[in-house]
Structure formats: structure tokens, C-alpha cells
């Protein structure tokens, strides 16, 4: 059975890992949107 300290440590690591994953997904979405905007500025539709 895990102690309270071990459970707290695991919870903190899981939370930080989750924040990193959410941040990376957000960064990927922003990069994709920026790329689309830049493409449309450089090569507009005819």
C-alpha cells in the first residue's frame, strides 16, 4: 500500500506530465494555424 508521500509524489508528476502534454498540443495547434495563415499570405487564392 502506498504512503501519502508516495501518492502525493505520483500525483504531482502526473499533473506536471499532463500539463506538458496539453501545452505541446496547444503549441502544435498554434504552429499549424500560423503556418496556414502564412501560406495564405504568401500564396493567396486566385
PDB file of N, H, CA, C and O in Angstrom:
ATOM      1  N   UNK A   1       0.846  -1.180   0.000  1.00  0.00           N
ATOM      2  CA  UNK A   1       0.000   0.000   0.000  1.00  0.00           C
ATOM      3  C   UNK A   1       0.890   1.240   0.000  1.00  0.00           C
ATOM      4  O   UNK A   1       1.856   1.316   0.760  1.00  0.00           O
ATOM      5  N   UNK A   2       0.565   2.205  -0.847  1.00  0.00           N
ATOM      6  H   UNK A   2      -0.219   2.143  -1.464  1.00  0.00           H
ATOM      7  CA  UNK A   2       1.378   3.407  -0.982  1.00  0.00           C
ATOM      8  C   UNK A   2       1.126   4.359   0.187  1.00  0.00           C
ATOM      9  O   UNK A   2       0.015   4.467   0.705  1.00  0.00           O
ATOM     10  N   UNK A   3       2.186   5.034   0.574  1.00  0.00           N
ATOM     11  H   UNK A   3       3.089   4.946   0.153  1.00  0.00           H
ATOM     12  CA  UNK A   3       2.047   6.029   1.635  1.00  0.00           C
ATOM     13  C   UNK A   3       1.505   7.324   1.036  1.00  0.00           C
ATOM     14  O   UNK A   3       1.440   7.486  -0.183  1.00  0.00           O
ATOM     15  N   UNK A   4       1.126   8.224   1.905  1.00  0.00           N
ATOM     16  H   UNK A   4       1.178   8.093   2.895  1.00  0.00           H
ATOM     17  CA  UNK A   4       0.603   9.510   1.451  1.00  0.00           C
ATOM     18  C   UNK A   4       1.674  10.285   0.685  1.00  0.00           C
ATOM     19  O   UNK A   4       1.367  10.958  -0.299  1.00  0.00           O
ATOM     20  N   UNK A   5       2.921  10.195   1.130  1.00  0.00           N
ATOM     21  H   UNK A   5       3.170   9.649   1.929  1.00  0.00           H
ATOM     22  CA  UNK A   5       4.009  10.892   0.442  1.00  0.00           C
ATOM     23  C   UNK A   5       4.201  10.349  -0.969  1.00  0.00           C
ATOM     24  O   UNK A   5       4.384  11.118  -1.913  1.00  0.00           O
ATOM     25  N   UNK A   6       4.161   9.030  -1.115  1.00  0.00           N
ATOM     26  H   UNK A   6       4.012   8.405  -0.348  1.00  0.00           H
ATOM     27  CA  UNK A   6       4.322   8.425  -2.440  1.00  0.00           C
ATOM     28  C   UNK A   6       3.160   8.801  -3.353  1.00  0.00           C
ATOM     29  O   UNK A   6       3.362   9.113  -4.527  1.00  0.00           O
ATOM     30  N   UNK A   7       1.960   8.771  -2.820  1.00  0.00           N
ATOM     31  H   UNK A   7       1.796   8.517  -1.867  1.00  0.00           H
ATOM     32  CA  UNK A   7       0.781   9.131  -3.608  1.00  0.00           C
ATOM     33  C   UNK A   7       0.845  10.589  -4.039  1.00  0.00           C
ATOM     34  O   UNK A   7       0.502  10.923  -5.173  1.00  0.00           O
ATOM     35  N   UNK A   8       1.284  11.453  -3.135  1.00  0.00           N
ATOM     36  H   UNK A   8       1.562  11.182  -2.213  1.00  0.00           H
ATOM     37  CA  UNK A   8       1.424  12.873  -3.453  1.00  0.00           C
ATOM     38  C   UNK A   8       2.465  13.082  -4.547  1.00  0.00           C
ATOM     39  O   UNK A   8       2.258  13.878  -5.462  1.00  0.00           O
ATOM     40  N   UNK A   9       3.569  12.376  -4.453  1.00  0.00           N
ATOM     41  H   UNK A   9       3.737  11.729  -3.710  1.00  0.00           H
ATOM     42  CA  UNK A   9       4.642  12.473  -5.456  1.00  0.00           C
ATOM     43  C   UNK A   9       4.141  12.022  -6.827  1.00  0.00           C
ATOM     44  O   UNK A   9       4.400  12.685  -7.832  1.00  0.00           O
ATOM     45  N   UNK A  10       3.436  10.913  -6.870  1.00  0.00           N
ATOM     46  H   UNK A  10       3.226  10.375  -6.054  1.00  0.00           H
ATOM     47  CA  UNK A  10       2.897  10.395  -8.136  1.00  0.00           C
ATOM     48  C   UNK A  10       1.878  11.373  -8.716  1.00  0.00           C
ATOM     49  O   UNK A  10       1.856  11.606  -9.924  1.00  0.00           O
ATOM     50  N   UNK A  11       1.045  11.938  -7.866  1.00  0.00           N
ATOM     51  H   UNK A  11       1.063  11.749  -6.884  1.00  0.00           H
ATOM     52  CA  UNK A  11       0.038  12.903  -8.327  1.00  0.00           C
ATOM     53  C   UNK A  11       0.692  14.136  -8.935  1.00  0.00           C
ATOM     54  O   UNK A  11       0.258  14.620  -9.981  1.00  0.00           O
ATOM     55  N   UNK A  12       1.727  14.643  -8.289  1.00  0.00           N
ATOM     56  H   UNK A  12       2.080  14.250  -7.440  1.00  0.00           H
ATOM     57  CA  UNK A  12       2.427  15.820  -8.803  1.00  0.00           C
ATOM     58  C   UNK A  12       3.063  15.523 -10.155  1.00  0.00           C
ATOM     59  O   UNK A  12       2.956  16.327 -11.081  1.00  0.00           O
ATOM     60  N   UNK A  13       3.725  14.374 -10.274  1.00  0.00           N
ATOM     61  H   UNK A  13       3.812  13.721  -9.521  1.00  0.00           H
ATOM     62  CA  UNK A  13       4.376  14.016 -11.538  1.00  0.00           C
ATOM     63  C   UNK A  13       3.351  13.827 -12.649  1.00  0.00           C
ATOM     64  O   UNK A  13       3.584  14.233 -13.788  1.00  0.00           O
ATOM     65  N   UNK A  14       2.225  13.215 -12.324  1.00  0.00           N
ATOM     66  H   UNK A  14       2.035  12.885 -11.399  1.00  0.00           H
ATOM     67  CA  UNK A  14       1.167  13.012 -13.315  1.00  0.00           C
ATOM     68  C   UNK A  14       0.587  14.348 -13.756  1.00  0.00           C
ATOM     69  O   UNK A  14       0.338  14.551 -14.945  1.00  0.00           O
ATOM     70  N   UNK A  15       0.370  15.252 -12.822  1.00  0.00           N
ATOM     71  H   UNK A  15       0.572  15.086 -11.856  1.00  0.00           H
ATOM     72  CA  UNK A  15      -0.175  16.571 -13.141  1.00  0.00           C
ATOM     73  C   UNK A  15       0.779  17.356 -14.033  1.00  0.00           C
ATOM     74  O   UNK A  15       0.353  17.959 -15.018  1.00  0.00           O
ATOM     75  N   UNK A  16       2.061  17.353 -13.694  1.00  0.00           N
ATOM     76  H   UNK A  16       2.406  16.863 -12.894  1.00  0.00           H
ATOM     77  CA  UNK A  16       3.056  18.069 -14.497  1.00  0.00           C
ATOM     78  C   UNK A  16       3.153  17.447 -15.888  1.00  0.00           C
ATOM     79  O   UNK A  16       3.240  18.165 -16.885  1.00  0.00           O
ATOM     80  N   UNK A  17       3.138  16.133 -15.959  1.00  0.00           N
ATOM     81  H   UNK A  17       3.066  15.550 -15.150  1.00  0.00           H
ATOM     82  CA  UNK A  17       3.167  15.461 -17.255  1.00  0.00           C
ATOM     83  C   UNK A  17       1.956  15.810 -18.099  1.00  0.00           C
ATOM     84  O   UNK A  17       2.076  16.023 -19.305  1.00  0.00           O
ATOM     85  N   UNK A  18       0.797  15.870 -17.474  1.00  0.00           N
ATOM     86  H   UNK A  18       0.700  15.698 -16.494  1.00  0.00           H
ATOM     87  CA  UNK A  18      -0.423  16.248 -18.186  1.00  0.00           C
ATOM     88  C   UNK A  18      -0.358  17.673 -18.700  1.00  0.00           C
ATOM     89  O   UNK A  18      -0.783  17.955 -19.821  1.00  0.00           O
ATOM     90  N   UNK A  19       0.175  18.578 -17.880  1.00  0.00           N
ATOM     91  H   UNK A  19       0.520  18.349 -16.970  1.00  0.00           H
ATOM     92  CA  UNK A  19       0.322  19.965 -18.321  1.00  0.00           C
ATOM     93  C   UNK A  19       1.263  20.074 -19.511  1.00  0.00           C
ATOM     94  O   UNK A  19       1.016  20.849 -20.434  1.00  0.00           O
ATOM     95  N   UNK A  20       2.334  19.304 -19.490  1.00  0.00           N
ATOM     96  H   UNK A  20       2.535  18.675 -18.740  1.00  0.00           H
ATOM     97  CA  UNK A  20       3.284  19.322 -20.603  1.00  0.00           C
ATOM     98  C   UNK A  20       2.616  18.829 -21.879  1.00  0.00           C
ATOM     99  O   UNK A  20       2.800  19.420 -22.943  1.00  0.00           O
ATOM    100  N   UNK A  21       1.844  17.754 -21.783  1.00  0.00           N
ATOM    101  H   UNK A  21       1.694  17.274 -20.918  1.00  0.00           H
ATOM    102  CA  UNK A  21       1.153  17.210 -22.961  1.00  0.00           C
ATOM    103  C   UNK A  21       0.146  18.221 -23.500  1.00  0.00           C
ATOM    104  O   UNK A  21       0.085  18.444 -24.709  1.00  0.00           O
ATOM    105  N   UNK A  22      -0.638  18.831 -22.628  1.00  0.00           N
ATOM    106  H   UNK A  22      -0.588  18.651 -21.645  1.00  0.00           H
ATOM    107  CA  UNK A  22      -1.620  19.829 -23.064  1.00  0.00           C
ATOM    108  C   UNK A  22      -0.906  21.025 -23.702  1.00  0.00           C
ATOM    109  O   UNK A  22      -1.360  21.551 -24.718  1.00  0.00           O
ATOM    110  N   UNK A  23       0.198  21.447 -23.112  1.00  0.00           N
ATOM    111  H   UNK A  23       0.567  21.020 -22.287  1.00  0.00           H
ATOM    112  CA  UNK A  23       0.973  22.557 -23.674  1.00  0.00           C
ATOM    113  C   UNK A  23       1.523  22.234 -25.051  1.00  0.00           C
ATOM    114  O   UNK A  23       1.507  23.085 -25.941  1.00  0.00           O
ATOM    115  N   UNK A  24       2.008  21.017 -25.237  1.00  0.00           N
ATOM    116  H   UNK A  24       2.021  20.326 -24.514  1.00  0.00           H
ATOM    117  CA  UNK A  24       2.538  20.621 -26.543  1.00  0.00           C
ATOM    118  C   UNK A  24       1.437  20.564 -27.597  1.00  0.00           C
ATOM    119  O   UNK A  24       1.645  20.984 -28.735  1.00  0.00           O
ATOM    120  N   UNK A  25       0.276  20.049 -27.227  1.00  0.00           N
ATOM    121  H   UNK A  25       0.107  19.708 -26.303  1.00  0.00           H
ATOM    122  CA  UNK A  25      -0.847  20.012 -28.172  1.00  0.00           C
ATOM    123  C   UNK A  25      -1.250  21.435 -28.551  1.00  0.00           C
ATOM    124  O   UNK A  25      -1.491  21.719 -29.724  1.00  0.00           O
ATOM    125  N   UNK A  26      -1.324  22.320 -27.577  1.00  0.00           N
ATOM    126  H   UNK A  26      -1.128  22.090 -26.624  1.00  0.00           H
ATOM    127  CA  UNK A  26      -1.662  23.720 -27.835  1.00  0.00           C
ATOM    128  C   UNK A  26      -0.633  24.365 -28.759  1.00  0.00           C
ATOM    129  O   UNK A  26      -0.994  25.104 -29.675  1.00  0.00           O
ATOM    130  N   UNK A  27       0.649  24.085 -28.518  1.00  0.00           N
ATOM    131  H   UNK A  27       0.942  23.485 -27.774  1.00  0.00           H
ATOM    132  CA  UNK A  27       1.719  24.632 -29.351  1.00  0.00           C
ATOM    133  C   UNK A  27       1.631  24.105 -30.778  1.00  0.00           C
ATOM    134  O   UNK A  27       1.851  24.856 -31.729  1.00  0.00           O
ATOM    135  N   UNK A  28       1.314  22.833 -30.936  1.00  0.00           N
ATOM    136  H   UNK A  28       1.136  22.224 -30.163  1.00  0.00           H
ATOM    137  CA  UNK A  28       1.151  22.272 -32.273  1.00  0.00           C
ATOM    138  C   UNK A  28      -0.007  22.931 -33.018  1.00  0.00           C
ATOM    139  O   UNK A  28       0.110  23.233 -34.206  1.00  0.00           O
ATOM    140  N   UNK A  29      -1.105  23.153 -32.336  1.00  0.00           N
ATOM    141  H   UNK A  29      -1.200  22.908 -31.371  1.00  0.00           H
ATOM    142  CA  UNK A  29      -2.259  23.797 -32.967  1.00  0.00           C
ATOM    143  C   UNK A  29      -1.904  25.226 -33.382  1.00  0.00           C
ATOM    144  O   UNK A  29      -2.236  25.652 -34.488  1.00  0.00           O
ATOM    145  N   UNK A  30      -1.232  25.963 -32.502  1.00  0.00           N
ATOM    146  H   UNK A  30      -0.961  25.617 -31.604  1.00  0.00           H
ATOM    147  CA  UNK A  30      -0.837  27.329 -32.840  1.00  0.00           C
ATOM    148  C   UNK A  30       0.121  27.359 -34.027  1.00  0.00           C
ATOM    149  O   UNK A  30      -0.011  28.205 -34.911  1.00  0.00           O
ATOM    150  N   UNK A  31       1.079  26.447 -34.049  1.00  0.00           N
ATOM    151  H   UNK A  31       1.186  25.760 -33.330  1.00  0.00           H
ATOM    152  CA  UNK A  31       2.034  26.383 -35.150  1.00  0.00           C
ATOM    153  C   UNK A  31       1.326  26.072 -36.460  1.00  0.00           C
ATOM    154  O   UNK A  31       1.637  26.671 -37.489  1.00  0.00           O
ATOM    155  N   UNK A  32       0.383  25.145 -36.432  1.00  0.00           N
ATOM    156  H   UNK A  32       0.131  24.659 -35.595  1.00  0.00           H
ATOM    157  CA  UNK A  32      -0.374  24.785 -37.628  1.00  0.00           C
ATOM    158  C   UNK A  32      -1.175  25.981 -38.139  1.00  0.00           C
ATOM    159  O   UNK A  32      -1.168  26.272 -39.335  1.00  0.00           O
ATOM    160  N   UNK A  33      -1.869  26.675 -37.227  1.00  0.00           N
ATOM    161  H   UNK A  33      -1.875  26.439 -36.255  1.00  0.00           H
ATOM    162  CA  UNK A  33      -2.673  27.832 -37.629  1.00  0.00           C
ATOM    163  C   UNK A  33      -1.786  28.950 -38.181  1.00  0.00           C
ATOM    164  O   UNK A  33      -2.148  29.606 -39.158  1.00  0.00           O
ATOM    165  N   UNK A  34      -0.632  29.166 -37.561  1.00  0.00           N
ATOM    166  H   UNK A  34      -0.338  28.633 -36.768  1.00  0.00           H
ATOM    167  CA  UNK A  34       0.297  30.180 -38.046  1.00  0.00           C
ATOM    168  C   UNK A  34       0.804  29.812 -39.435  1.00  0.00           C
ATOM    169  O   UNK A  34       0.931  30.680 -40.299  1.00  0.00           O
ATOM    170  N   UNK A  35       1.092  28.544 -39.653  1.00  0.00           N
ATOM    171  H   UNK A  35       0.988  27.839 -38.951  1.00  0.00           H
ATOM    172  CA  UNK A  35       1.542  28.083 -40.964  1.00  0.00           C
ATOM    173  C   UNK A  35       0.486  28.294 -42.033  1.00  0.00           C
ATOM    174  O   UNK A  35       0.804  28.720 -43.144  1.00  0.00           O
ATOM    175  N   UNK A  36      -0.768  27.999 -41.711  1.00  0.00           N
ATOM    176  H   UNK A  36      -1.026  27.653 -40.809  1.00  0.00           H
ATOM    177  CA  UNK A  36      -1.851  28.225 -42.680  1.00  0.00           C
ATOM    178  C   UNK A  36      -2.001  29.711 -43.005  1.00  0.00           C
ATOM    179  O   UNK A  36      -2.181  30.082 -44.164  1.00  0.00           O
ATOM    180  N   UNK A  37      -1.925  30.548 -41.989  1.00  0.00           N
ATOM    181  H   UNK A  37      -1.779  30.246 -41.046  1.00  0.00           H
ATOM    182  CA  UNK A  37      -2.045  31.989 -42.204  1.00  0.00           C
ATOM    183  C   UNK A  37      -0.899  32.494 -43.073  1.00  0.00           C
ATOM    184  O   UNK A  37      -1.115  33.280 -43.995  1.00  0.00           O
ATOM    185  N   UNK A  38       0.308  32.046 -42.782  1.00  0.00           N
ATOM    186  H   UNK A  38       0.483  31.407 -42.032  1.00  0.00           H
ATOM    187  CA  UNK A  38       1.478  32.459 -43.555  1.00  0.00           C
ATOM    188  C   UNK A  38       1.368  31.984 -45.000  1.00  0.00           C
ATOM    189  O   UNK A  38       1.699  32.729 -45.923  1.00  0.00           O
ATOM    190  N   UNK A  39       0.910  30.762 -45.202  1.00  0.00           N
ATOM    191  H   UNK A  39       0.641  30.157 -44.452  1.00  0.00           H
ATOM    192  CA  UNK A  39       0.732  30.230 -46.558  1.00  0.00           C
ATOM    193  C   UNK A  39      -0.273  31.065 -47.331  1.00  0.00           C
ATOM    194  O   UNK A  39      -0.051  31.382 -48.500  1.00  0.00           O
ATOM    195  N   UNK A  40      -1.371  31.421 -46.691  1.00  0.00           N
ATOM    196  H   UNK A  40      -1.551  31.163 -45.741  1.00  0.00           H
ATOM    197  CA  UNK A  40      -2.394  32.224 -47.358  1.00  0.00           C
ATOM    198  C   UNK A  40      -1.915  33.644 -47.650  1.00  0.00           C
ATOM    199  O   UNK A  40      -2.362  34.261 -48.617  1.00  0.00           O
ATOM    200  N   UNK A  41      -1.014  34.163 -46.827  1.00  0.00           N
ATOM    201  H   UNK A  41      -0.651  33.661 -46.042  1.00  0.00           H
ATOM    202  CA  UNK A  41      -0.461  35.488 -47.092  1.00  0.00           C
ATOM    203  C   UNK A  41       0.512  35.446 -48.264  1.00  0.00           C
ATOM    204  O   UNK A  41       0.512  36.345 -49.105  1.00  0.00           O
ATOM    205  N   UNK A  42       1.336  34.412 -48.323  1.00  0.00           N
ATOM    206  H   UNK A  42       1.336  33.681 -47.639  1.00  0.00           H
ATOM    207  CA  UNK A  42       2.342  34.314 -49.382  1.00  0.00           C
ATOM    208  C   UNK A  42       1.749  33.852 -50.702  1.00  0.00           C
ATOM    209  O   UNK A  42       2.153  34.323 -51.766  1.00  0.00           O
ATOM    210  N   UNK A  43       0.801  32.941 -50.640  1.00  0.00           N
ATOM    211  H   UNK A  43       0.474  32.558 -49.776  1.00  0.00           H
ATOM    212  CA  UNK A  43       0.195  32.380 -51.842  1.00  0.00           C
ATOM    213  C   UNK A  43      -1.326  32.480 -51.743  1.00  0.00           C
ATOM    214  O   UNK A  43      -1.996  31.489 -51.452  1.00  0.00           O
ATOM    215  N   UNK A  44      -1.874  33.675 -51.986  1.00  0.00           N
ATOM    216  H   UNK A  44      -1.330  34.480 -52.223  1.00  0.00           H
ATOM    217  CA  UNK A  44      -3.329  33.830 -51.865  1.00  0.00           C
ATOM    218  C   UNK A  44      -4.071  33.063 -52.956  1.00  0.00           C
ATOM    219  O   UNK A  44      -3.507  32.745 -54.002  1.00  0.00           O
ATOM    220  N   UNK A  45      -5.322  32.776 -52.699  1.00  0.00           N
ATOM    221  H   UNK A  45      -5.781  33.034 -51.848  1.00  0.00           H
ATOM    222  CA  UNK A  45      -6.150  32.078 -53.685  1.00  0.00           C
ATOM    223  C   UNK A  45      -6.370  32.998 -54.888  1.00  0.00           C
ATOM    224  O   UNK A  45      -6.492  34.211 -54.722  1.00  0.00           O
ATOM    225  N   UNK A  46      -6.421  32.440 -56.078  1.00  0.00           N
ATOM    226  H   UNK A  46      -6.322  31.454 -56.213  1.00  0.00           H
ATOM    227  CA  UNK A  46      -6.568  33.279 -57.278  1.00  0.00           C
ATOM    228  C   UNK A  46      -7.927  33.943 -57.389  1.00  0.00           C
ATOM    229  O   UNK A  46      -8.180  34.673 -58.347  1.00  0.00           O
TER     230      UNK A  46
END
